[in-house]
Amino acid sequence: MKSNNSSQMLKGILQGMMLTILSKKPDYGYGISKQINQYGLKDVPKGTIYPLLTTMEKRGLIRGHMQPSDDGPDRKYYFVTTEGDQVKSAFIEEWHFLEKAVNTLIDEGETE
């Protein structure tokens, strides 16, 4: 069973991933979800992605607007804002710091 802390950590990581994905190219919810799956997180429910997009939009990290789709109804595409780009950069910096710290700890455990 996931604790609230691991759930919050996953949301933070997903937010960083979504900002990184959207900084490469604007996309809509399902497209973002497919990209997250391609990076190995196949068990992330759609019920997590959409509320997180709404929260990110309310916080001013992304903005969305409707665009016509060749495949059916209009889709809401999301674009990273300047503030979102700053949050993405901070996420990447923190991720590299945590990655190094955890890998150092694991490597020390393997040499004992």
C-alpha positions, 0 to 999 in steps of 0.5 A: 500500500502506498503511503501519502508520502510516496503518492506525493513524491510520485506526483512531484516526479510526474509534474517534473516529467510532464513539464519536461515533456511539454517543454519539448512540444505542447501536447494534450492529456492523452498524448502526455499520458502515452509519452509517460508510458513510453518512458516506462511508467505504464501503471500511472492511471489517467485519473492521476494525469488529468487532475495534475494537469488541472493543478499545474494550470491553476498554479500557472506552470502550464496554460491550455487552450483548445485546438482543432483535431484531425481525429475528432473533437477539439483537444486542449493542448498544454504549453509550459509557461515561464514559471513552469520552465523555472519549476522544470529546471529546479526539478531537474537540478533536484533530481540530479542531486537526489540521483547522485545521493541515492546511487552513492548510498547504494554503491557503498552498500554493494562494496561492503 
